[in-house]
């Protein structure tokens, strides 16, 4: 991993480069015991440590209410609250 940016290296364990950068900026990542910037290039042989923060608790959100507006063998029309994501 020598020559690789710290944030790119961490993205493999953090799940994304954005998550890796957030960890670095929050001071949760040390390289040989020192904080480094996300653009720091690894030299090889360094020890990278991550102090994983506690996950934030999920907010209590009541379940959304859905109403079936129309249904037949081929079509289902659902009346959903605004803000509920549909795929």
N, C-alpha and C positions, 0 to 999 in steps of 0.2 A: 504493500500500500504506500510505499515511499513515493513522494511527489504528489500524492492526492490531497485535495483540500479536506480540511477537517469536517466541514458540513457534508460533503459528499460521502466521506468515509462513514460518518455517523448515520446517514440516511438509511443505510442497510439495516440498522438495528432499531432506529427510531420510527421507521415506517415511511418517512418522507423527508425530503430536504427541508421543507418548511418546519416540520417538527424538530429536526436536528438543529436548525438555526435558532429556534425558540429556546431549546435547552441550553445552547451555547450562550445566548444573550442573557439568559436568566442566571448564569453562573453555575449551572449544574454539571459542566464538563470541564475536566482538567486534563492537561497533557503534561506528563511527568510532574504532577503536583502544581502546575501553574495554569491559570486561566488563559485561554488563547482566543483570538478572533476567528470567525467562521472561515475566513480566507487563509488561515494558517496552513502551510504545506507541511505534511508529515515527512519526516526525514527517514523513518524506518527504525524499528527497535524501541520506539517510545511506548509508554504506558498511558493509554487513554482510559480515564475513569468517568463514569456517569453516576451522579447522585439523582436517581429517579425521584421526581416529586410525587407526593401523594395525589392520586386522582381526585378531581373535584367531584363532590356528590352530585348525582343526577337530580334535577329539580323535580318536585312532585307536580306532575301535570295530569290533570284528570283525563281519562280517555275521551277521545272525540266522539261525538254523536253523529252517526250517519243515517240517512234516510234513503231507501230505495224508491226512486221516482218512477222508474219503469223497468220491467223485466219480462223477457220472453226467452225462447230457446236460443236466440242468437245475440241478444243485446241486453246489457245491464246499464242503467243510468242511475248514478249515485249522486245524491245531493250532499255535498260535504262542506264543512266549515272552511272559511277563507284561511289560507296559510298552511293547510295540510298538503304535503307534497304528493303528487300523483305520478306514477311511472307507467 
